[in-house]
């Protein structure tokens, strides 16, 4: 027995050294590597960064798009990852993940901000989906692809799935078909040009790239959640930028255009106690049932809309202390989609 434990620990250490991340014996079968995916935007070739993590023999992958002022770290949060890393939770459930940095953010190319909208970003994500279908750019092929998004990333996922009809399921988090103006206005007033933030001052962003003013992220994205030491600080350290046009498209999709009715595959919608997208003129997110009643008219019957509510937290659901509850619900839904 002792020798078996030693061999398991040795195997874990070797895998960790290979992929550059800590790996426990239970996770030893998960391999991760970085992808630099060539994509085309407005006739120019750009590079999209993604981190692909695959449990051994996984045949389903979740492609994950972060929201405004976030990058791939939103899906693979480095602080208390055993609780807050969605990527880790899905890998443990047996699903591969590809966490993306949207164009303009993280380790992806930085085109002019005017070239970036939720629609153009959706076209880029479509190219990623096609690469996965064909096994190009160093990516293995997968039988099933689930496209997931958060906030602006959800708008991108809705547009991609509705336009190209090339995924097997869609996960939407942090976005409904309505805006709570009273909750959204404080968030909008906290935005500044990225070039004015010391974190990004030397990056050469043009004036159309925005970020959040230092010290505002907890009230904007975490509240009414409980402040947990280390979580807000890590969120501030890993924050990113976004192009103004991405948010304009998201607001139009959320409040005016029922683009989501073009999706013809199963959809899961997860919301928190969201100050911007729940309440007043926005849907009632108090229970999964009230959310389902409010959002069902915006989806086709083929979507078989499933809803989940994490009432303990605000917009940035992955940072909630009970995020594993929603992660488990998504894993269960994914299993039902790929059966």
Secondary structure by P-SEA (a helix, b strand, c coil): caaaaaaaaaaaaaaaaacccccccccccbbbbbbbbbbbcccbbbbbbbbbbbcccccbbbbbbbcccccccccccccccccccaaaaaaaabbbbbbbcccccccccccccccccaaaaaaaaaaaaaaaaaccccbbbbcbbbbbbccaaaaaaaaaaaccccccbbbbcccccccaaaaaaaaaaaccccccccccccccccccbbbbcccccccccccccccccaaaaaaaaacccccaaaaaaaaaaacccccccccccbbbbbbccccccccccccccccaaaaaaaccccccccccbbbbbcccccccccccccaaaaaaaaaaaaaaaac
